Amino acid sequence: VHEYGGGAVAFGPAGRVYYSEFADQRLNELAGGSGRTVTEGGDRYRFADGVVTPDGKTMYCVREDHADPHPSRVVNEVVAVDLDSGDMEVVATGNDFYAAPRLSPDGRRVAYVTWNHPSMPWDATELRVVDLGGGGTESGGHELVAGEDGDTSVIQPAWSTKTGDLYYISDETGYYNLYRAGTEGTILPMEHDLGGSAPGWALGQQGYAFLDDGRVAASYSKDGRSVLLVADVGGDGKAVDVVEYGSDDGLPMMFGGVTPGGEGGVVYLTGGSPSTPTSVYRWDMERRDPATILACSSSLSFPEDVISTPELVEFPTTLGTAFGYYYPPKNDRFQSSDRAPPLLVKAHGGPTACTGTSFNAGLQFWTSRGYAILDVDYGGSTGYGRDYRRRLRGSWGIVDIDDVCAGARYLVEKGLADGDRLCIDGGSAGGYTTLGALAFKDVFKAGCSLYGVADLSALAADTHKFESRYLDGLVGPYKTDEDKELYKKRSPIESVDTLNCPILLLQGAEDKIVPPNQAELMHDALLKKGIPTALKMYENEQHGFRAATNIEDALDSELSFYSQVF
């Protein structure tokens, strides 16, 4: 669903598990070691973000109908699936997108988030509630709980099983704060964003949870580290007895996905650190011992003498300040007489997303080989409040490019990078920032675009439903000749004449989000100008490389490419 998936698994009673997978898109059941298909229809329907009723008879979920696969005719709805027969009944319809259907504790109502083009979920959404006893199916007739102004992002509803109250996250204050339906204003005011690192991209995201005693537990990021916040929200007013926990209390450096453990103050969460791959942890807030790793995403381990620890840096740029994480070169087995190291600036994808500091072998690959890294949270990134997130409105290809360039210059001025050996890379939207920085600025000596956008006009005309109007907010409408001229002006492929440094292009052959023709067009244009370039097309890869052999090859290819430049 939405091409990015998420929320693919739901749990029912008696240990039953329901899931949808990429291979057939159907809803399936696992029970007692055996499995069965719940829904038929081939790959017409896609399912996500489901909740199962306590009796195990029904699942409420988001369904995406691809009977007509054209992006403008794909239909998203909230449906009730009979888990015995596979029959489906529409619960909410009429809008372009739906997310987070959540069943009330009494089983009588379903809350859900919905929005329409051209908004994205971090722009403007509505929280609505439908009465299952006869509320109709059209969303316009369902109770509107939040988002009535058309300019507020409301996400991640959840019902308290203790009080039956409905809670949600909204950016009405300028930050993603926690609200209770029926209570005026946020119940937990803070100048930090709840909701996770990049809410809205995937279904099933939930930045807070209710503990068994009714308190709420939520995580947020502060100065490059995660904080666990626990508060009593059971009254009618603001939250009370607010307590915060961090790495000094035994938690990992970065974490999220907080889930109550059902035993006192125990919680489960996913997290990691610059030296620890993403893992599942168990932590007891009463004992505050170091969190115990229950499962780890990688069996690899690395000595501390090759692990670079990032430092959060804030640097001046055109709209004030921007942020990034600086990773110095780190490999104690080698020494260099260079006054300053080469710098690889990284532009994250999205662009409405952010970077993080959990273990990333793709970053440590570079720092262990003598490169410094600046992982930039340019203007438009999440986690710094609504105003910062909205810096890209109408300014994609301007603000982000200014910020990656400003970050590189800042480190050169500080003596932390060699100004003659600056390079940049990025994937997806970060690839666009990379190509734009190389086309429109004269800061970097080389770059690598991974499945990046080269032609905004082509992207506007050829992408999937979820992002088909994303550029309306990032660049502007794509209707008039004047609009189309702006798109051309912002497209790196239209500015090949200003390019004068080597560029490597890495692309998945089955990418539906940034089609392969983007990389092919850019490659052809660079060859015609005589600029050193290479294009590697990876078969059976989509938007982001998944096969280990391809990930390794992409890193080795990029290192080899830069080694021939510097």
PASELO-38139 format. One record per residue (C-alpha): chain; residue number from 1; residue in three letters; z, y, x. Coordinates in pm, whole numbers, plus 32768, in hexadecimal, padded with zeros to 4 digits. Layout:
BEGIN
> ch|i|aa|zz|yy|xx
> A|NUM|ALA|Z|Y|X
...
//
This chain:
BEGIN
> ch|i|aa|zz|yy|xx
> A|1|VAL|8000|8000|8000
> A|2|HIS|7F9F|815B|8081
> A|3|GLU|7F04|809A|81AA
> A|4|TYR|804F|80C5|8263
> A|5|GLY|8112|7FC5|8196
> A|6|GLY|828C|7FAB|819D
> A|7|GLY|837C|7F19|80A1
> A|8|ALA|82C6|7DCD|80AC
> A|9|VAL|83FF|7CF7|8074
> A|10|ALA|84F7|7CED|7F53
> A|11|PHE|8622|7C09|7F21
> A|12|GLY|867C|7B59|7DE0
> A|13|PRO|87A6|7A87|7D76
> A|14|ALA|87EF|792B|7DFD
> A|15|GLY|8752|797A|7F4C
> A|16|ARG|85F6|79AF|7EC2
> A|17|VAL|8510|7A97|7F86
> A|18|TYR|83DA|7B48|7F03
> A|19|TYR|82D3|7BD7|7FE9
> A|20|SER|8170|7C53|8004
> A|21|GLU|80A8|7C24|8142
> A|22|PHE|7F66|7CAF|81CF
> A|23|ALA|7EA9|7B65|81CA
> A|24|ASP|7E88|7B45|804E
> A|25|GLN|7F44|7C75|7FBF
> A|26|ARG|7FDF|7B98|7EB2
> A|27|LEU|814C|7B8F|7E51
> A|28|ASN|81ED|7A4F|7ECD
> A|29|GLU|833F|79A4|7EAA
> A|30|LEU|840E|78E0|7FA4
> A|31|ALA|8527|780C|7F17
> A|32|GLY|85DD|76E0|7FA0
> A|33|GLY|84EC|76B9|80C2
> A|34|SER|83B4|76B0|7FE8
> A|35|GLY|82C7|77C1|7F7D
> A|36|ARG|81E3|7816|7E5C
> A|37|THR|80F4|7929|7DF4
> A|38|VAL|8176|7A07|7CDD
> A|39|THR|8045|7AE0|7C98
> A|40|GLU|7ED5|7A8C|7C92
> A|41|GLY|7DAA|7B74|7CA7
> A|42|GLY|7D43|7B4A|7E12
> A|43|ASP|7D5A|7C87|7EDB
> A|44|ARG|7D28|7D71|7DB1
> A|45|TYR|7E9B|7DC5|7D9B
> A|46|ARG|7F8E|7E2B|7EAA
> A|47|PHE|8108|7E2E|7E77
> A|48|ALA|8226|7EE2|7F25
> A|49|ASP|837D|7F82|7F07
> A|50|GLY|8406|7E8D|7E07
> A|51|VAL|855D|7E4C|7D71
> A|52|VAL|85B9|7D09|7CBF
> A|53|THR|8692|7D06|7B89
> A|54|PRO|87E5|7C56|7BAC
> A|55|ASP|876E|7B38|7ACF
> A|56|GLY|8643|7B00|7BB4
> A|57|LYS|8545|7B12|7A9C
> A|58|THR|8496|7C5C|7AE8
> A|59|MET|842E|7D31|7C0D
> A|60|TYR|83ED|7EA6|7BEE
> A|61|CYS|82FF|7F19|7D00
> A|62|VAL|81DC|7FF4|7D64
> A|63|ARG|8088|7F5B|7D1E
> A|64|GLU|7F44|7FDA|7DB4
> A|65|ASP|7E09|7F70|7CFB
> A|66|HIS|7CCC|7F52|7DCD
> A|67|ALA|7BE5|7ED5|7CB7
> A|68|ASP|7B0A|7FF7|7D26
> A|69|PRO|7B5B|802E|7E98
> A|70|HIS|7AD2|8191|7EAB
> A|71|PRO|7BFA|826F|7F0F
> A|72|SER|7BD3|834D|7DDD
> A|73|ARG|7BE1|8220|7CF3
> A|74|VAL|7CFF|8156|7D87
> A|75|VAL|7E1B|8155|7C86
> A|76|ASN|7F8E|815F|7CDD
> A|77|GLU|809A|810C|7BDB
> A|78|VAL|81FA|8088|7BB0
> A|79|VAL|81F3|7F32|7B0B
> A|80|ALA|82E1|7E23|7A96
> A|81|VAL|827B|7CCB|7B13
> A|82|ASP|82F0|7B95|7A5A
> A|83|LEU|8359|7ABA|7B7F
> A|84|ASP|8320|7977|7ABC
> A|85|SER|81C7|79B4|7A2A
> A|86|GLY|8146|7AC8|7B0D
> A|87|ASP|80F1|7B9F|79E0
> A|88|MET|8102|7D15|7A1E
> A|89|GLU|8162|7E37|793D
> A|90|VAL|812D|7FA4|799A
> A|91|VAL|826F|8070|79A4
> A|92|ALA|81EF|81BD|7A2C
> A|93|THR|808B|823A|7A50
> A|94|GLY|7FB8|8374|7A45
> A|95|ASN|7FFD|840B|7B9C
> A|96|ASP|7F52|83D0|7CE8
> A|97|PHE|8077|8333|7DA3
> A|98|TYR|81BF|827F|7D68
> A|99|ALA|82E0|8211|7E45
> A|100|ALA|8444|818E|7E3C
> A|101|PRO|846E|80FB|7CDD
> A|102|ARG|85E3|80BE|7CBC
> A|103|LEU|8690|800A|7B9D
> A|104|SER|87D2|809F|7B12
> A|105|PRO|890C|7FC5|7B23
> A|106|ASP|8906|7F93|79A7
> A|107|GLY|879B|7F1F|79B9
> A|108|ARG|8724|801B|78B8
> A|109|ARG|8671|811F|798D
> A|110|VAL|858E|8131|7ABA
> A|111|ALA|858A|8260|7BA1
> A|112|TYR|8457|829C|7C75
> A|113|VAL|83AB|83A1|7D4F
> A|114|THR|824E|8418|7CFA
> A|115|TRP|8155|851C|7D70
> A|116|ASN|7FEB|858A|7D53
> A|117|HIS|7ED3|85FB|7E35
> A|118|PRO|7EC0|86CD|7F08
> A|119|SER|8035|86AD|7F54
> A|120|MET|80C4|85B2|8047
> A|121|PRO|8220|8524|8006
> A|122|TRP|82BC|8618|80FF
> A|123|ASP|8215|873E|804B
> A|124|ALA|8266|8724|7ED9
> A|125|THR|82DA|85FE|7E05
> A|126|GLU|8393|85C0|7CC2
> A|127|LEU|84B5|84DA|7C74
> A|128|ARG|8495|844D|7B16
> A|129|VAL|8553|834E|7A45
> A|130|VAL|84BA|8270|7939
> A|131|ASP|8582|81CF|7822
> A|132|LEU|851A|8061|7816
> A|133|GLY|8573|8054|76A6
> A|134|GLY|8448|8122|763B
> A|135|GLY|8402|8241|7727
> A|136|GLY|8289|820B|772B
> A|137|THR|81BB|81D9|7864
> A|138|GLU|8132|8335|78A9
> A|139|SER|81F8|83E0|79BC
> A|140|GLY|81D4|8531|7914
> A|141|GLY|82B2|84B4|77FA
> A|142|HIS|83C8|8431|78D8
> A|143|GLU|8505|84F2|7929
> A|144|LEU|84D1|85E3|7A4B
> A|145|VAL|8608|85DC|7B27
> A|146|ALA|8597|86A8|7C56
> A|147|GLY|8461|874A|7CE8
> A|148|GLU|840E|882A|7BC2
> A|149|ASP|83A9|8952|7C9F
> A|150|GLY|827C|889A|7D2F
> A|151|ASP|82DC|88F8|7E93
> A|152|THR|8400|880F|7EE2
> A|153|SER|83F9|86B9|7F83
> A|154|VAL|84DB|85C5|7ECB
> A|155|ILE|84FA|8469|7F5F
> A|156|GLN|85C7|8328|7F6B
> A|157|PRO|8680|830B|7E1F
> A|158|ALA|87A3|8217|7E02
> A|159|TRP|889F|81C3|7CF4
> A|160|SER|8A11|819E|7D3F
> A|161|THR|8A8B|8050|7CBF
> A|162|LYS|8BEB|80DF|7CAD
> A|163|THR|8BA8|820E|7BD0
> A|164|GLY|8A48|81D5|7B4C
> A|165|ASP|89E0|832C|7BD2
> A|166|LEU|8885|8369|7C5E
> A|167|TYR|886E|83F7|7DBF
> A|168|TYR|8743|8473|7E82
> A|169|ILE|86D8|853C|7FB3
> A|170|SER|862E|868F|7F8E
> A|171|ASP|85C0|87A1|807E
> A|172|GLU|8617|88B5|7F86
> A|173|THR|870D|8954|807E
> A|174|GLY|8612|894B|819B
> A|175|TYR|8696|87FD|8218
> A|176|TYR|868F|86A0|8184
> A|177|ASN|87EC|8699|80E7
> A|178|LEU|8896|85AD|7FF3
> A|179|TYR|88A9|85FF|7E7E
> A|180|ARG|8945|8567|7D48
> A|181|ALA|8886|8587|7C01
> A|182|GLY|893F|8671|7B17
> A|183|THR|89FC|8724|7C2E
> A|184|GLU|8982|887C|7C91
> A|185|GLY|891A|889B|7DFE
> A|186|THR|893B|87A2|7F17
> A|187|ILE|8A7D|86DE|7F26
> A|188|LEU|8A68|86BD|80A1
> A|189|PRO|89E6|8807|8130
> A|190|MET|8976|87F3|829C
> A|191|GLU|886A|8885|837E
> A|192|HIS|87E4|8730|83DB
> A|193|ASP|86E8|864B|8333
> A|194|LEU|8757|850A|828D
> A|195|GLY|8658|8408|8220
> A|196|GLY|85E8|8373|8369
> A|197|SER|8503|83E0|8481
> A|198|ALA|83BE|8406|83BE
> A|199|PRO|83FF|83D9|8249
> A|200|GLY|82D7|83AD|8163
> A|201|TRP|81E7|82EC|823D
> A|202|ALA|8260|8191|81E0
> A|203|LEU|82EC|8109|809D
> A|204|GLY|8449|8075|8094
> A|205|GLN|84E6|817F|8171
> A|206|GLN|8653|81CC|8125
> A|207|GLY|8721|82B7|81FE
> A|208|TYR|886E|8275|8154
> A|209|ALA|892B|815A|80A8
> A|210|PHE|8A63|8126|7FD9
> A|211|LEU|8B82|8066|8074
> A|212|ASP|8C46|7F6D|7FA4
> A|213|ASP|8D58|806C|7F62
> A|214|GLY|8C5C|8169|7ED8
> A|215|ARG|8C4A|824C|8009
> A|216|VAL|8AF4|82AB|808A
> A|217|ALA|8A7E|8262|81EB
> A|218|ALA|8957|8324|8278
> A|219|SER|88B9|835A|83CB
> A|220|TYR|8817|848B|8467
> A|221|SER|87A4|84FB|85BF
> A|222|LYS|8855|8604|868E
> A|223|ASP|87F7|8666|87F1
> A|224|GLY|8732|8529|8825
> A|225|ARG|8842|843E|87A6
> A|226|SER|8889|83A2|8656
> A|227|VAL|89C2|83F1|8591
> A|228|LEU|8A5B|831B|847E
> A|229|LEU|8AF3|83EB|8369
> A|230|VAL|8BE4|834F|826D
> A|231|ALA|8C63|8415|8141
> A|232|ASP|8D10|83EC|7FF3
> A|233|VAL|8C18|845E|7EE8
> A|234|GLY|8CC6|83C3|7DBD
> A|235|GLY|8D41|8507|7D21
> A|236|ASP|8C8C|860E|7C55
> A|237|GLY|8C63|870F|7D6D
> A|238|LYS|8C19|8717|7EE0
> A|239|ALA|8C52|85EF|7FC3
> A|240|VAL|8DAD|85D4|805D
> A|241|ASP|8E4C|8517|817E
> A|242|VAL|8D12|8537|8251
> A|243|VAL|8D26|8475|8398
> A|244|GLU|8C1D|8459|84A8
> A|245|TYR|8BEA|8347|85AA
> A|246|GLY|8B08|8333|86DA
> A|247|SER|8AC7|827F|881F
> A|248|ASP|8C2A|82CD|8898
> A|249|ASP|8CA6|81F6|8778
> A|250|GLY|8BD6|80C9|87DB
> A|251|LEU|8A93|8112|8720
> A|252|PRO|893E|80FC|87CC
> A|253|MET|889E|8240|8842
> A|254|MET|8797|823D|872E
> A|255|PHE|87B2|8185|85E2
> A|256|GLY|8759|8185|8473
> A|257|GLY|8734|809A|834C
> A|258|VAL|88AB|8094|830D
> A|259|THR|890C|7F72|8227
> A|260|PRO|8A6D|7F20|81AB
> A|261|GLY|8AFC|7DDC|822F
> A|262|GLY|8BCC|7D7A|8103
> A|263|GLU|8D05|7D57|81D7
> A|264|GLY|8DE3|7E85|8208
> A|265|GLY|8D48|7F8A|82E8
> A|266|VAL|8C31|7EAE|836E
> A|267|VAL|8ACD|7F30|8369
> A|268|TYR|8984|7EA6|83E5
> A|269|LEU|8878|7F83|8479
> A|270|THR|8743|7F87|8552
> A|271|GLY|8741|804E|8691
> A|272|GLY|8724|8057|8809
> A|273|SER|872C|8133|893B
> A|274|PRO|8640|818E|8A59
> A|275|SER|869F|8043|8AFD
> A|276|THR|86D1|7F6A|89C6
> A|277|PRO|85AD|7EFC|88EA
> A|278|THR|85D4|7F2A|8774
> A|279|SER|86DE|7E3B|86F8
> A|280|VAL|87AA|7DDF|85C7
> A|281|TYR|8918|7E3A|85FB
> A|282|ARG|8A63|7DEE|8552
> A|283|TRP|8B6D|7EFC|8574
> A|284|ASP|8CCE|7F1E|84EC
> A|285|MET|8D2D|8089|84AF
> A|286|GLU|8E9E|8031|84A1
> A|287|ARG|8EAB|7F7D|85F0
> A|288|ARG|8DA4|805B|8699
> A|289|ASP|8D4F|7F53|879B
> A|290|PRO|8BF2|7F59|8833
> A|291|ALA|8AF3|7EEE|872F
> A|292|THR|8A8C|7D82|8749
> A|293|ILE|8919|7D2F|876A
> A|294|LEU|88BC|7C1E|8670
> A|295|ALA|8746|7C1B|86B0
> A|296|CYS|8661|7CD1|87A1
> A|297|SER|84F1|7D25|877E
> A|298|SER|84AC|7CBE|88E5
> A|299|SER|852D|7BBC|89D8
> A|300|LEU|84CC|7C98|8AFB
> A|301|SER|85D7|7D3B|8BCF
> A|302|PHE|85AF|7E38|8CE4
> A|303|PRO|8691|7EA4|8E01
> A|304|GLU|8730|7FF8|8DD6
> A|305|ASP|8687|8074|8F15
> A|306|VAL|8537|8082|8E62
> A|307|ILE|85AD|8115|8D14
> A|308|SER|857B|828B|8CE8
> A|309|THR|8674|8336|8C01
> A|310|PRO|85E4|845B|8B3B
> A|311|GLU|866E|85B9|8B27
> A|312|LEU|8639|868F|89F1
> A|313|VAL|8588|87D1|8A54
> A|314|GLU|854D|890B|8987
> A|315|PHE|843A|89EE|8A00
> A|316|PRO|839B|8B37|8992
> A|317|THR|8254|8B31|88D4
> A|318|THR|8184|8C0C|87EF
> A|319|LEU|8261|8BE3|86BA
> A|320|GLY|83B0|8BEE|876A
> A|321|THR|8423|8AAB|8808
> A|322|ALA|83B3|8941|8800
> A|323|PHE|8455|87FE|8870
> A|324|GLY|840A|86CB|893F
> A|325|TYR|84A4|85B9|8A12
> A|326|TYR|8471|85C5|8B89
> A|327|TYR|8471|8477|8C41
> A|328|PRO|847A|849C|8DBD
> A|329|PRO|83D1|8397|8E99
> A|330|LYS|84BF|8276|8EDA
> A|331|ASN|8491|8150|8FC4
> A|332|ASP|8597|8131|90D4
> A|333|ARG|84BD|8043|919A
> A|334|PHE|83CC|815A|91F0
> A|335|GLN|83E4|82BE|9271
> A|336|SER|82EF|83DE|926E
> A|337|SER|82C7|850E|934A
> A|338|ASP|8217|85CD|9232
> A|339|ARG|82B4|8719|91DC
> A|340|ALA|828D|86C9|9069
> A|341|PRO|8208|859A|8FAC
> A|342|PRO|80CF|857F|8ED6
> A|343|LEU|811F|85BB|8D67
> A|344|LEU|80A1|84FF|8C37
> A|345|VAL|80DB|85C7|8AF8
> A|346|LYS|80EE|84F2|89BE
> A|347|ALA|8094|8570|8863
> A|348|HIS|811C|8494|874E
> A|349|GLY|8054|842A|861F
> A|350|GLY|8081|849D|84BC
> A|351|PRO|8074|85BD|84F6
> A|352|THR|819A|85DC|8403
> A|353|ALA|8273|84EE|84CA
> A|354|CYS|8340|84F4|8609
> A|355|THR|8387|8440|874A
> A|356|GLY|84C9|8389|87A6
> A|357|THR|8591|830F|88CE
> A|358|SER|85B7|819B|888D
> A|359|PHE|852B|80B1|8995
> A|360|ASN|83B5|80DA|89B4
> A|361|ALA|830A|7FFE|8AB2
> A|362|GLY|81D4|80D7|8A95
> A|363|LEU|829A|8200|8B1B
> A|364|GLN|835C|8143|8C23
> A|365|PHE|8210|80B6|8C9E
> A|366|TRP|81B5|8216|8D11
> A|367|THR|8303|828A|8D9A
> A|368|SER|8327|814C|8E69
> A|369|ARG|81D6|819D|8F07
> A|370|GLY|8226|82FF|8F73
> A|371|TYR|81C7|83CA|8E40
> A|372|ALA|82A9|84B7|8D84
> A|373|ILE|828C|84B7|8C0A
> A|374|LEU|82B6|85D0|8B0E
> A|375|ASP|82C5|853B|89B1
> A|376|VAL|8291|866C|88D3
> A|377|ASP|8316|86B2|8777
> A|378|TYR|8221|87CC|873A
> A|379|GLY|823E|88BB|8613
> A|380|GLY|8203|87F0|84D9
> A|381|SER|82DE|86D0|854D
> A|382|THR|83EF|863F|8472
> A|383|GLY|8563|8649|84B7
> A|384|TYR|8585|87BF|84F5
> A|385|GLY|858A|8842|8390
> A|386|ARG|8484|88AA|8293
> A|387|ASP|8416|89EF|833B
> A|388|TYR|83CB|893B|8481
> A|389|ARG|831D|8821|83C6
> A|390|ARG|8242|891D|830F
> A|391|ARG|81CB|89CF|8448
> A|392|LEU|808E|8901|8434
> A|393|ARG|8031|8978|82D9
> A|394|GLY|7ED1|89F6|8308
> A|395|SER|7F05|89EF|8480
> A|396|TRP|7EBF|888C|84F7
> A|397|GLY|7DF3|88AC|8632
> A|398|ILE|7EA1|89F2|8689
> A|399|VAL|801C|89D0|8686
> A|400|ASP|8026|886C|870C
> A|401|ILE|7F32|88BD|8824
> A|402|ASP|7FF0|89F8|8882
> A|403|ASP|8132|892F|8895
> A|404|VAL|80B7|880F|8970
> A|405|CYS|8020|890C|8A5F
> A|406|ALA|815A|89E2|8A5F
> A|407|GLY|822E|88B0|8AAA
> A|408|ALA|8158|8851|8BD4
> A|409|ARG|815F|89B3|8C5F
> A|410|TYR|82D8|89C4|8C2F
> A|411|LEU|8310|888B|8D01
> A|412|VAL|8226|890A|8E10
> A|413|GLU|82EC|8A50|8E1F
> A|414|LYS|842F|8988|8E3C
> A|415|GLY|83A0|88BD|8F5E
> A|416|LEU|83AB|877C|8E92
> A|417|ALA|8232|8741|8E8A
> A|418|ASP|8104|8778|8F6A
> A|419|GLY|801E|8877|8EC9
> A|420|ASP|7EEF|87D7|8F6E
> A|421|ARG|7F3A|8682|8ED9
> A|422|LEU|7F71|86BE|8D69
> A|423|CYS|7EE4|85C7|8C6C
> A|424|ILE|7F17|858C|8AFA
> A|425|ASP|7EF6|846F|8A04
> A|426|GLY|7F3C|8424|889A
> A|427|GLY|7EE7|8336|8782
> A|428|SER|7E58|8387|862B
> A|429|ALA|7EBD|84EF|85DD
> A|430|GLY|7F41|84FF|8741
> A|431|GLY|7DE4|84A4|87B3
> A|432|TYR|7D60|85D2|86F9
> A|433|THR|7E62|86B0|87A5
> A|434|THR|7DFB|8614|88F0
> A|435|LEU|7C87|8652|88BB
> A|436|GLY|7CCE|87B0|8839
> A|437|ALA|7DA5|8809|8966
> A|438|LEU|7C8D|8795|8A4B
> A|439|ALA|7B7F|884A|8984
> A|440|PHE|7C2C|8991|8933
> A|441|LYS|7D1B|89C5|8A5A
> A|442|ASP|7D05|89B1|8BD3
> A|443|VAL|7E53|890F|8C28
> A|444|PHE|7E14|879B|8C59
> A|445|LYS|7D3C|86EB|8D5C
> A|446|ALA|7CFC|85AE|8C91
> A|447|GLY|7D56|850A|8B49
> A|448|CYS|7D4E|83D0|8A77
> A|449|SER|7D1C|83C4|88FF
> A|450|LEU|7D8E|8288|8851
> A|451|TYR|7CE5|8260|86FC
> A|452|GLY|7CEC|83DA|86E5
> A|453|VAL|7C3E|84CD|85FD
> A|454|ALA|7B13|857D|8699
> A|455|ASP|7A62|85FD|8562
> A|456|LEU|7B36|8691|844B
> A|457|SER|7A0C|86A1|835E
> A|458|ALA|79CD|852D|8387
> A|459|LEU|7B3E|84E2|834F
> A|460|ALA|7B42|85B4|8212
> A|461|ALA|7A19|84EE|818F
> A|462|ASP|7A7E|8392|8200
> A|463|THR|7BE9|8326|81EF
> A|464|HIS|7CCF|8268|8105
> A|465|LYS|7D72|82EB|7FC7
> A|466|PHE|7ECC|833D|8050
> A|467|GLU|7E45|8431|8154
> A|468|SER|7D05|8498|80A5
> A|469|ARG|7D92|85F3|8056
> A|470|TYR|7E84|860D|817B
> A|471|LEU|7DA0|8702|822C
> A|472|ASP|7DB4|87F3|8105
> A|473|GLY|7F0F|884D|817E
> A|474|LEU|7ED3|8829|82F3
> A|475|VAL|7D8B|88E9|8306
> A|476|GLY|7D26|8960|81AA
> A|477|PRO|7C4A|88F3|8086
> A|478|TYR|7AFB|8854|80D7
> A|479|LYS|7A1B|88E4|7FC8
> A|480|THR|795E|8A22|8020
> A|481|ASP|7876|8A65|8144
> A|482|GLU|7985|8B42|81D7
> A|483|ASP|7A7E|8A21|81BE
> A|484|LYS|798D|8937|826C
> A|485|GLU|7951|8A31|8381
> A|486|LEU|7AC9|8A3B|83C4
> A|487|TYR|7AD0|88C0|83DD
> A|488|LYS|79B5|88CA|84D9
> A|489|LYS|7A67|89D7|85A0
> A|490|ARG|7BA0|88FF|85B7
> A|491|SER|7AE3|87BF|8611
> A|492|PRO|7AE0|8762|8784
> A|493|ILE|798E|86BA|875F
> A|494|GLU|78F8|880C|8705
> A|495|SER|7980|88A4|8847
> A|496|VAL|78F8|87B4|8949
> A|497|ASP|7866|88DF|8A02
> A|498|THR|79C5|894E|8A60
> A|499|LEU|7A2F|87F6|8ADD
> A|500|ASN|7A2D|87CD|8C53
> A|501|CYS|7B1B|86B1|8CA9
> A|502|PRO|7B0E|8534|8C92
> A|503|ILE|7B6E|8492|8B46
> A|504|LEU|7BBB|8326|8AF4
> A|505|LEU|7B8D|82AF|898C
> A|506|LEU|7C40|8177|890B
> A|507|GLN|7BF1|8101|87AA
> A|508|GLY|7C2F|7FE2|86B7
> A|509|ALA|7AEE|7F57|8624
> A|510|GLU|7B88|7F1F|84C9
> A|511|ASP|7C3F|806C|84A7
> A|512|LYS|7C2F|80E8|833D
> A|513|ILE|7CFE|8221|8374
> A|514|VAL|7C3A|82BA|8494
> A|515|PRO|7AEC|8202|8484
> A|516|PRO|7A51|818A|85CD
> A|517|ASN|7929|8275|85A5
> A|518|GLN|7A10|8394|8607
> A|519|ALA|7A3C|8304|8766
> A|520|GLU|78CD|82A2|877C
> A|521|LEU|7856|8401|8723
> A|522|MET|7941|849C|8821
> A|523|HIS|78D8|83A9|892F
> A|524|ASP|7767|83ED|88F5
> A|525|ALA|77A0|8565|8902
> A|526|LEU|7862|854C|8A48
> A|527|LEU|7755|8473|8AE8
> A|528|LYS|7649|856D|8A88
> A|529|LYS|770A|8680|8B39
> A|530|GLY|7741|85A8|8C6C
> A|531|ILE|78BD|85A7|8C56
> A|532|PRO|7965|8471|8CEA
> A|533|THR|79CC|839D|8BC3
> A|534|ALA|7A01|8239|8B4E
> A|535|LEU|7A20|819B|89F6
> A|536|LYS|7AD2|8050|89C2
> A|537|MET|7AAF|7FB7|8867
> A|538|TYR|7BB2|7EAD|8815
> A|539|GLU|7B3F|7DA3|8721
> A|540|ASN|7C28|7D37|8606
> A|541|GLU|7D05|7E68|863D
> A|542|GLN|7D52|7F68|8533
> A|543|HIS|7E0C|80B5|8543
> A|544|GLY|7EF0|8070|8668
> A|545|PHE|7ECC|7F48|8751
> A|546|ARG|7F97|7E11|86FD
> A|547|ALA|7F1E|7CFD|87E5
> A|548|ALA|7FEC|7CF5|8925
> A|549|THR|7EB7|7CBC|89FA
> A|550|ASN|7E14|7DF4|896C
> A|551|ILE|7F4C|7ECA|8993
> A|552|GLU|7F64|7E5F|8AFF
> A|553|ASP|7DF3|7E9A|8B39
> A|554|ALA|7E06|7FF7|8A9F
> A|555|LEU|7F23|805B|8B87
> A|556|ASP|7E79|7FCD|8CBB
> A|557|SER|7D31|8076|8C5D
> A|558|GLU|7DD6|81C9|8C32
> A|559|LEU|7E90|81AC|8D7E
> A|560|SER|7D50|8146|8E2F
> A|561|PHE|7C96|8266|8D8C
> A|562|TYR|7D8F|836C|8E05
> A|563|SER|7D99|82CC|8F5E
> A|564|GLN|7C29|8319|8F81
> A|565|VAL|7C65|8486|8F1F
> A|566|PHE|7D95|84EC|8FED
//
